[in-house]
Amino acid sequence: MCAWGSSTRHDAGRVFQDRREAGRVLAQELMPYRGRSDVVVLGLARGGVPIGWEVAFGLQAPLDVFLVRKLGVPQWPELAMGALASGGGIVVNEQLVQRLEISRQDLDAAIERETAELNRREQAYRGGRPPPELAGRTVILVDDGIATGASMLAAVRAVRAARRLVVAVPVGPASACRELAQEADEVVCASTPTEFSAVGQAFADFHQVTDDEVRALLATPTVGATD
């Protein structure tokens, strides 16, 4: 596994206009993968899909959606105590669970609730279309950023059948990138702010992506398309 820093362009103060611009920047970083028949880009829903579309378009690779759901702490749902992903990948921050004295019952309830939402979104985005075959392929996992890294780590662990696994994000703390590099083959992060507070700090426009936006992007070809 390569060190993440060798493939990352540090630009601590960068602010992207929106997710689409961030995707174009990442596509430039990933040009060695352009035109390869084994590459598939997976955008983490929902915010990773607009970025993933630009990456897939730039690389002339197919795009699909990948579902990850954060497991929020009962009292503070924005704080992740773990995450689960399509295909059964799950990550639990055991230290946080113990420190906050979260019961197994509460953890199981969060897993059940988020599994139901994950399945709903799978149906909403794909209908009856099966997920892509990943065995033996180079998979580029794209999100709009990483904070704790729990969601992306769940995704990484869910696609181990890939021959090569690349994580690509516009922004994230250096510590989370280093941790992901322990399990992914390559981590590309366009910006690693010294003072990181939230993913949204790197975007002028960070609106919540809707289900309709995701479906529209998935229906728009990336291979063979031109500007």
Backbone bond lengths (Angstrom), bond angles and torsions (degrees), N, CA, C in turn:
res aa  C-N    CA-C-N  psi(-1)  N-CA   C-N-CA  omega(-1)  CA-C   N-CA-C  phi
1 M - - - 1.463 - - 1.524 110.06 -
2 C 1.281 115.30 132.33 1.464 118.35 -177.71 1.522 110.71 -79.80
3 A 1.327 115.32 154.71 1.461 119.49 174.94 1.517 108.89 -70.45
4 W 1.323 116.19 135.87 1.470 118.59 -174.48 1.518 111.99 -62.04
5 G 1.324 117.07 -34.34 1.447 119.73 -175.42 1.511 113.88 -64.38
6 S 1.349 118.15 -25.48 1.450 120.48 -177.90 1.513 111.96 -71.01
7 S 1.328 117.71 -15.70 1.459 119.92 -177.25 1.525 111.35 -119.48
8 T 1.308 116.71 16.23 1.464 120.19 -175.05 1.519 110.75 -117.53
9 R 1.310 115.92 135.21 1.458 120.21 173.57 1.520 108.17 -96.82
10 H 1.301 117.12 110.47 1.462 121.07 -179.48 1.526 110.58 -76.20
11 D 1.299 116.86 125.28 1.468 122.72 175.69 1.514 105.69 -146.08
12 A 1.333 114.88 78.86 1.457 120.73 -166.90 1.516 114.12 -59.60
13 G 1.328 117.39 -29.83 1.457 118.68 -174.57 1.513 114.57 -99.09
14 R 1.319 118.41 9.21 1.464 120.30 -172.52 1.528 111.53 -68.69
15 V 1.344 115.54 137.17 1.457 122.61 171.40 1.523 107.42 -123.02
16 F 1.320 116.88 122.81 1.457 122.35 179.59 1.529 109.37 -86.82
17 Q 1.325 115.91 146.29 1.458 119.44 177.36 1.520 110.73 -61.49
18 D 1.322 116.51 -44.61 1.464 121.78 179.29 1.523 108.73 -162.36
19 R 1.325 116.86 -175.08 1.456 120.68 -177.88 1.525 111.97 -66.00
20 R 1.326 116.85 -34.28 1.464 119.37 -178.41 1.536 110.72 -64.73
21 E 1.334 116.96 -42.45 1.466 119.18 176.58 1.526 110.39 -62.42
22 A 1.318 116.91 -42.01 1.466 120.40 179.46 1.524 110.71 -60.31
23 G 1.338 116.56 -38.77 1.458 120.20 178.43 1.517 112.39 -64.45
24 R 1.323 116.71 -37.53 1.463 119.44 179.08 1.532 111.09 -67.71
25 V 1.335 116.01 -36.39 1.465 119.85 176.67 1.533 110.13 -64.10
26 L 1.318 116.84 -44.72 1.460 120.21 179.65 1.525 111.06 -64.53
27 A 1.327 116.57 -37.94 1.469 119.70 179.56 1.524 110.65 -58.31
28 Q 1.325 116.78 -39.37 1.463 120.01 177.79 1.527 111.36 -63.87
29 E 1.328 116.19 -38.03 1.467 120.30 178.90 1.534 111.61 -66.89
30 L 1.334 115.94 -25.02 1.464 121.30 -173.21 1.524 113.15 -104.02
31 M 1.330 118.26 14.70 1.466 122.26 -175.55 1.533 114.95 -54.80
32 P 1.339 120.22 -28.48 1.470 118.17 176.81 1.534 113.16 -59.18
33 Y 1.339 117.60 -18.23 1.466 120.38 -179.92 1.528 112.37 -94.06
34 R 1.324 118.49 -1.23 1.463 121.48 -176.01 1.529 111.51 -64.01
35 G 1.327 115.20 135.28 1.456 121.34 174.08 1.511 115.80 76.27
36 R 1.321 117.82 5.23 1.463 119.77 179.96 1.523 110.27 -84.85
37 S 1.316 116.51 132.65 1.463 120.93 -173.97 1.521 113.13 -72.75
38 D 1.337 117.39 -15.59 1.461 119.79 -176.95 1.525 112.91 -90.84
39 V 1.345 118.09 -2.92 1.467 121.35 -172.96 1.526 110.97 -88.51
40 V 1.332 116.23 137.48 1.461 122.51 169.53 1.528 107.75 -134.53
41 V 1.327 116.09 137.95 1.461 121.92 179.25 1.522 108.23 -103.29
42 L 1.326 116.42 129.92 1.457 122.27 177.26 1.528 108.55 -116.44
43 G 1.338 116.35 116.97 1.452 121.25 177.17 1.517 110.18 -92.80
44 L 1.325 116.59 125.69 1.465 119.85 178.66 1.525 108.82 -72.57
45 A 1.314 115.02 124.91 1.469 120.17 -177.61 1.533 110.00 -77.85
46 R 1.342 115.01 140.83 1.454 122.72 2.41 1.526 112.33 -101.28
47 G 1.334 116.87 -31.21 1.451 120.24 -171.14 1.515 115.46 -64.94
48 G 1.325 117.57 -22.58 1.453 120.11 -179.62 1.511 114.61 -80.76
49 V 1.331 117.51 -12.78 1.466 119.85 -175.68 1.529 112.78 -71.20
50 P 1.358 120.45 -45.55 1.472 118.29 176.29 1.526 112.56 -59.80
51 I 1.322 117.43 -38.19 1.456 121.32 177.86 1.521 109.63 -69.13
52 G 1.339 115.83 -42.90 1.456 120.43 178.94 1.518 112.65 -61.42
53 W 1.348 116.99 -35.31 1.462 119.31 179.19 1.523 109.93 -63.03
54 E 1.326 117.45 -44.86 1.459 120.68 -179.50 1.527 111.20 -64.99
55 V 1.325 116.47 -38.97 1.467 120.33 177.08 1.526 109.94 -63.70
56 A 1.327 116.83 -47.95 1.460 120.83 -179.06 1.523 111.12 -62.42
57 F 1.336 116.83 -42.14 1.462 121.08 178.08 1.529 110.38 -61.60
58 G 1.315 116.26 -46.61 1.461 120.21 -179.17 1.518 112.90 -63.27
59 L 1.320 116.28 -33.84 1.466 120.45 -178.64 1.520 112.69 -92.58
60 Q 1.342 116.25 -6.07 1.469 121.59 -174.80 1.527 109.83 54.90
61 A 1.329 114.23 53.37 1.460 122.59 -179.31 1.524 108.96 -126.39
62 P 1.324 118.04 155.92 1.467 120.06 176.52 1.520 111.79 -69.32
63 L 1.328 114.88 150.17 1.465 122.54 178.59 1.516 109.52 -116.15
64 D 1.315 116.25 138.87 1.456 120.95 169.12 1.523 107.83 -139.77
65 V 1.317 114.95 170.89 1.454 120.80 -177.63 1.523 109.14 -100.81
66 F 1.325 115.67 146.99 1.454 120.77 175.56 1.512 107.78 -129.02
67 L 1.321 116.30 133.29 1.461 121.45 -173.78 1.521 111.24 -100.35
68 V 1.319 115.21 128.85 1.461 123.13 173.31 1.520 107.36 -135.41
69 R 1.315 116.51 135.81 1.459 121.23 177.98 1.523 109.72 -123.80
70 K 1.321 114.78 129.48 1.463 120.67 176.83 1.515 110.24 -72.58
71 L 1.316 116.65 141.10 1.462 122.56 172.75 1.529 107.20 -97.37
72 G 1.324 116.10 100.94 1.451 120.74 -175.92 1.521 112.71 -79.96
73 V 1.328 115.30 145.50 1.465 121.31 174.04 1.537 107.95 -63.06
74 P 1.339 118.42 136.10 1.475 120.22 -176.26 1.528 114.52 -50.79
75 Q 1.326 117.57 -45.67 1.471 119.96 -177.04 1.525 112.66 -79.48
76 W 1.343 117.11 -26.24 1.458 122.46 -177.67 1.533 108.43 -134.29
77 P 1.314 117.07 83.01 1.470 120.68 -172.75 1.519 114.55 -60.26
78 E 1.346 118.36 -20.37 1.462 119.89 178.20 1.527 112.17 -77.81
79 L 1.328 117.00 -15.36 1.461 121.41 178.23 1.522 109.13 -89.83
80 A 1.325 116.74 120.88 1.460 120.95 -175.48 1.523 111.33 -83.92
81 M 1.332 115.13 126.65 1.462 119.38 170.64 1.522 110.00 -99.80
82 G 1.340 115.57 4.23 1.454 121.68 178.53 1.507 110.49 161.78
83 A 1.320 115.98 -170.07 1.462 121.46 179.66 1.509 108.85 -159.23
84 L 1.339 115.14 155.82 1.459 120.45 173.76 1.512 109.37 -130.46
85 A 1.342 116.32 155.41 1.454 120.91 -171.99 1.517 110.96 -135.15
86 S 1.338 114.71 162.89 1.458 120.99 173.50 1.523 109.49 -52.04
87 G 1.314 116.08 140.95 1.455 120.01 178.91 1.508 114.14 86.01
88 G 1.337 116.98 0.17 1.454 119.82 173.01 1.508 116.11 98.61
89 G 1.334 118.89 2.92 1.460 119.64 177.91 1.520 110.91 -67.22
90 I 1.321 117.00 135.39 1.460 120.99 -179.78 1.519 109.63 -143.77
91 V 1.317 114.97 140.75 1.466 122.36 176.88 1.513 107.33 -130.06
92 V 1.332 117.14 131.93 1.457 122.26 177.16 1.528 108.28 -125.46
93 N 1.318 115.61 129.84 1.464 121.05 176.26 1.530 107.63 -83.04
94 E 1.323 115.31 88.77 1.469 120.65 -174.32 1.523 111.85 -61.74
95 Q 1.332 117.18 -35.30 1.468 119.36 -179.88 1.529 110.70 -64.61
96 L 1.331 116.47 -42.16 1.461 120.10 178.84 1.524 110.93 -66.73
97 V 1.317 116.72 -42.45 1.468 121.62 179.04 1.528 110.40 -58.53
98 Q 1.323 116.29 -43.61 1.462 120.01 -179.90 1.525 111.53 -70.36
99 R 1.327 116.19 -42.04 1.465 119.94 -177.27 1.525 111.58 -63.72
100 L 1.349 116.61 -38.68 1.461 121.12 -179.14 1.527 112.32 -90.31
101 E 1.330 115.92 1.58 1.472 122.12 178.15 1.535 111.05 54.89
102 I 1.323 114.91 46.85 1.466 121.11 177.44 1.527 108.06 -80.29
103 S 1.309 116.67 127.55 1.453 120.82 -176.26 1.524 111.08 -75.23
104 R 1.336 115.53 157.69 1.462 120.45 176.02 1.521 110.05 -60.74
105 Q 1.320 116.60 -34.28 1.459 121.03 178.98 1.527 110.79 -62.76
106 D 1.336 117.34 -43.92 1.454 120.60 178.77 1.524 111.22 -66.65
107 L 1.327 117.21 -39.69 1.458 120.90 178.47 1.527 110.64 -63.98
108 D 1.332 116.49 -46.06 1.473 120.33 179.28 1.521 111.28 -62.86
109 A 1.340 116.73 -36.82 1.464 120.32 179.29 1.529 110.37 -65.38
110 A 1.330 116.71 -39.96 1.464 120.11 178.10 1.522 111.06 -65.91
111 I 1.337 116.71 -40.82 1.464 120.57 178.45 1.525 110.56 -63.23
112 E 1.324 117.25 -43.30 1.467 121.07 179.91 1.528 110.73 -64.31
113 R 1.325 116.47 -44.04 1.463 120.86 -178.75 1.526 111.44 -64.20
114 E 1.317 116.88 -45.75 1.459 119.84 -176.60 1.527 111.79 -75.66
115 T 1.322 117.51 -27.69 1.468 119.90 173.80 1.516 110.54 -63.93
116 A 1.329 116.78 -40.79 1.467 120.86 178.15 1.524 110.70 -62.99
117 E 1.338 117.28 -41.87 1.459 120.47 179.46 1.522 110.77 -69.59
118 L 1.323 117.32 -37.87 1.455 120.49 177.37 1.522 110.35 -60.89
119 N 1.331 116.73 -44.53 1.467 120.64 179.95 1.528 111.00 -65.52
120 R 1.337 116.61 -36.57 1.476 119.88 177.92 1.516 110.27 -62.34
121 R 1.316 116.10 -43.44 1.460 119.41 -177.97 1.529 111.48 -71.03
122 E 1.327 116.57 -35.91 1.470 119.17 175.38 1.520 109.69 -55.40
123 Q 1.337 116.72 -46.28 1.455 121.30 -179.92 1.531 110.71 -67.52
124 A 1.336 117.22 -40.34 1.457 120.94 -178.03 1.525 112.24 -65.10
125 Y 1.321 117.10 -37.16 1.455 120.29 -175.06 1.523 112.97 -89.61
126 R 1.326 116.56 -34.62 1.462 119.59 -174.62 1.519 113.83 -105.70
127 G 1.335 117.46 -21.85 1.449 118.76 -170.62 1.524 108.16 64.14
128 G 1.305 116.00 -126.99 1.466 119.16 178.68 1.507 113.49 -95.90
129 R 1.327 117.72 5.96 1.463 120.57 -177.54 1.523 110.44 -73.07
130 P 1.318 118.56 129.76 1.470 120.27 -179.07 1.519 111.28 -73.30
131 P 1.319 117.30 158.31 1.469 120.30 176.48 1.527 110.18 -67.53
132 P 1.325 117.77 158.75 1.473 120.22 -178.45 1.523 111.56 -68.91
133 E 1.314 115.10 153.12 1.459 121.09 174.84 1.531 108.26 -77.65
134 L 1.326 116.82 125.00 1.461 120.82 -174.30 1.527 113.59 -107.34
135 A 1.308 117.38 -14.60 1.464 120.29 -176.60 1.529 110.55 -59.16
136 G 1.322 115.70 127.88 1.451 121.14 176.60 1.513 115.12 77.55
137 R 1.338 118.16 6.73 1.460 120.94 -177.58 1.531 110.46 -106.97
138 T 1.324 115.27 165.84 1.458 121.78 171.16 1.518 107.46 -93.67
139 V 1.314 116.83 116.49 1.463 122.58 -176.82 1.518 109.19 -106.42
140 I 1.346 115.69 126.66 1.460 121.16 174.89 1.521 107.73 -107.55
141 L 1.318 116.86 109.49 1.461 123.56 178.68 1.521 108.98 -88.77
142 V 1.340 116.58 123.42 1.459 121.48 -174.46 1.525 110.10 -122.37
143 D 1.331 116.33 133.50 1.459 121.28 171.69 1.525 107.92 -135.77
144 D 1.349 116.23 171.86 1.464 118.68 -178.93 1.518 112.37 -82.71
145 G 1.323 117.30 0.75 1.450 121.55 175.68 1.511 110.11 156.43
146 I 1.314 115.86 168.33 1.457 120.70 175.33 1.521 108.56 -128.01
147 A 1.321 115.36 143.79 1.466 121.43 176.27 1.527 107.71 -112.84
148 T 1.325 116.84 -80.99 1.467 119.57 175.17 1.517 111.41 -80.20
149 G 1.337 116.81 -25.51 1.454 121.15 -177.46 1.514 113.91 90.93
150 A 1.340 118.25 -1.68 1.467 121.22 -175.51 1.524 111.92 -63.17
151 S 1.335 117.41 -44.12 1.465 120.04 -178.23 1.521 111.30 -64.92
152 M 1.322 116.66 -45.25 1.457 119.22 179.81 1.524 111.33 -67.15
153 L 1.317 117.55 -36.26 1.458 120.02 178.36 1.521 110.80 -63.58
154 A 1.344 117.29 -39.72 1.466 120.21 176.42 1.519 110.60 -62.09
155 A 1.346 116.31 -39.86 1.464 120.11 178.20 1.526 110.79 -64.79
156 V 1.320 117.13 -45.05 1.463 121.52 179.86 1.522 110.41 -57.63
157 R 1.314 116.63 -44.74 1.458 120.22 -177.60 1.525 112.68 -71.48
158 A 1.333 116.28 -18.84 1.465 119.67 -179.41 1.522 112.79 -86.19
159 V 1.330 118.43 -12.88 1.466 120.62 -177.03 1.526 111.57 -120.05
160 R 1.299 116.86 38.64 1.454 120.89 -177.86 1.529 113.37 -65.89
161 A 1.342 117.43 -14.54 1.467 119.68 179.21 1.526 111.74 -69.28
162 A 1.328 117.32 -14.98 1.467 120.88 -179.38 1.525 110.68 -62.94
163 R 1.340 115.65 146.33 1.465 120.02 176.31 1.526 110.63 -71.79
164 R 1.336 115.68 -39.83 1.460 121.12 176.50 1.518 108.08 -139.51
165 L 1.312 116.82 137.82 1.457 121.75 -174.83 1.527 109.88 -123.68
166 V 1.346 114.79 121.51 1.458 121.64 -178.90 1.525 108.68 -117.96
167 V 1.308 117.11 132.97 1.466 123.06 173.69 1.521 107.66 -104.76
168 A 1.340 117.05 129.52 1.465 120.70 -179.26 1.523 109.39 -133.34
169 V 1.328 116.37 122.35 1.464 121.92 179.90 1.526 109.46 -141.01
170 P 1.341 117.77 152.02 1.459 119.98 177.67 1.517 113.88 -72.99
171 V 1.345 117.11 -31.99 1.455 119.38 -171.81 1.525 110.81 -151.88
172 G 1.320 115.37 149.12 1.461 121.03 175.68 1.519 109.88 175.07
173 P 1.322 117.12 160.01 1.459 120.12 176.80 1.530 110.91 -70.78
174 A 1.309 116.15 145.07 1.462 120.81 -178.47 1.522 111.75 -57.52
175 S 1.321 117.56 -36.40 1.469 120.96 -178.20 1.526 111.17 -62.69
176 A 1.352 117.49 -42.25 1.461 120.69 179.54 1.520 111.04 -67.72
177 C 1.332 116.90 -37.08 1.462 120.39 177.47 1.523 110.96 -63.04
178 R 1.322 116.40 -42.01 1.468 119.70 179.08 1.523 111.16 -63.56
179 E 1.328 117.05 -39.54 1.461 120.31 -179.96 1.526 110.93 -65.87
180 L 1.331 117.13 -41.39 1.462 120.57 178.77 1.520 111.17 -64.81
181 A 1.317 116.78 -33.35 1.463 120.90 -179.57 1.524 112.54 -65.66
182 Q 1.321 116.50 -14.47 1.457 119.98 175.79 1.531 111.46 -72.45
183 E 1.342 116.91 -20.61 1.465 119.78 -176.05 1.526 113.29 -121.45
184 A 1.324 118.76 -23.95 1.460 121.92 176.02 1.522 109.32 -94.41
185 D 1.329 116.55 158.13 1.463 119.98 178.25 1.522 112.03 -76.87
186 E 1.330 116.24 -27.70 1.455 120.45 -178.70 1.520 108.75 -153.88
187 V 1.315 116.92 140.00 1.461 122.38 176.55 1.525 108.04 -126.34
188 V 1.336 116.06 122.43 1.456 122.39 178.52 1.522 107.74 -114.46
189 C 1.320 116.64 118.03 1.464 122.05 178.95 1.520 107.54 -130.26
190 A 1.341 116.18 117.81 1.461 120.27 -172.88 1.521 112.94 -71.88
191 S 1.328 117.70 -26.73 1.457 120.58 -177.18 1.518 109.92 -144.75
192 T 1.328 116.15 131.72 1.464 121.56 177.31 1.526 108.46 -126.95
193 P 1.336 117.47 83.47 1.470 120.84 -176.35 1.524 112.09 -58.90
194 T 1.309 115.11 138.86 1.461 119.55 176.43 1.518 110.92 -63.60
195 E 1.326 116.10 -41.39 1.463 121.72 176.43 1.523 107.96 -106.61
196 F 1.328 116.38 87.37 1.466 120.46 -177.87 1.522 109.34 -93.28
197 S 1.342 116.17 128.49 1.462 120.11 177.64 1.520 112.05 -120.37
198 A 1.347 117.18 -39.32 1.462 120.79 -179.36 1.523 108.63 -162.55
199 V 1.331 115.66 155.45 1.464 120.78 -179.55 1.525 110.75 -58.32
200 G 1.330 116.87 -39.50 1.453 121.14 -176.06 1.508 114.98 -60.94
201 Q 1.345 118.63 -17.40 1.455 120.46 -178.81 1.532 111.84 -65.71
202 A 1.325 117.65 -17.98 1.460 121.36 -177.07 1.524 113.07 -94.05
203 F 1.358 117.87 6.07 1.461 121.27 -176.56 1.520 111.29 -130.16
204 A 1.339 115.68 135.38 1.464 119.54 171.29 1.523 110.16 -72.72
205 D 1.330 116.32 -39.20 1.468 122.89 176.76 1.520 107.76 -116.60
206 F 1.333 116.28 110.76 1.467 120.85 -179.18 1.532 108.92 -128.49
207 H 1.335 115.67 48.42 1.463 119.96 -179.07 1.524 110.70 -66.78
208 Q 1.307 116.03 156.95 1.456 120.78 178.78 1.523 109.44 -73.40
209 V 1.308 115.58 123.09 1.463 120.95 179.91 1.528 109.08 -72.38
210 T 1.333 117.00 136.78 1.459 121.60 -177.57 1.527 111.31 -96.89
211 D 1.314 115.36 164.83 1.461 120.56 174.91 1.523 110.69 -59.30
212 D 1.320 117.55 -38.88 1.467 120.96 -179.67 1.528 111.04 -63.37
213 E 1.338 117.32 -40.13 1.458 120.45 177.42 1.529 110.45 -62.20
214 V 1.319 116.45 -43.12 1.462 120.55 179.98 1.523 110.11 -61.56
215 R 1.324 117.23 -47.62 1.468 120.38 -179.02 1.529 111.23 -62.68
216 A 1.333 116.80 -40.81 1.462 119.78 -179.72 1.525 111.43 -63.77
217 L 1.326 117.31 -41.95 1.457 120.62 179.77 1.525 111.46 -67.43
218 L 1.319 116.96 -40.20 1.469 120.08 178.96 1.519 111.75 -64.75
219 A 1.331 116.53 -26.30 1.459 121.14 -179.98 1.530 112.64 -87.13
220 T 1.336 117.57 -4.48 1.465 122.06 -178.32 1.525 109.65 -99.20
221 P 1.323 118.30 119.29 1.483 120.80 -174.90 1.522 112.08 -60.99
222 T 1.316 115.46 144.30 1.460 122.01 175.02 1.528 110.92 -110.01
223 V 1.301 117.46 -27.56 1.478 121.98 -178.84 1.518 109.00 -92.39
224 G 1.328 116.20 125.28 1.459 120.33 -179.74 1.506 113.78 84.56
225 A 1.369 117.08 -6.61 1.451 120.53 179.31 1.524 109.68 -77.99
226 T 1.327 116.93 153.81 1.459 121.81 177.29 1.516 109.25 -128.96
227 D 1.333 116.66 158.96 1.465 121.57 178.82 1.527 111.33 -60.68
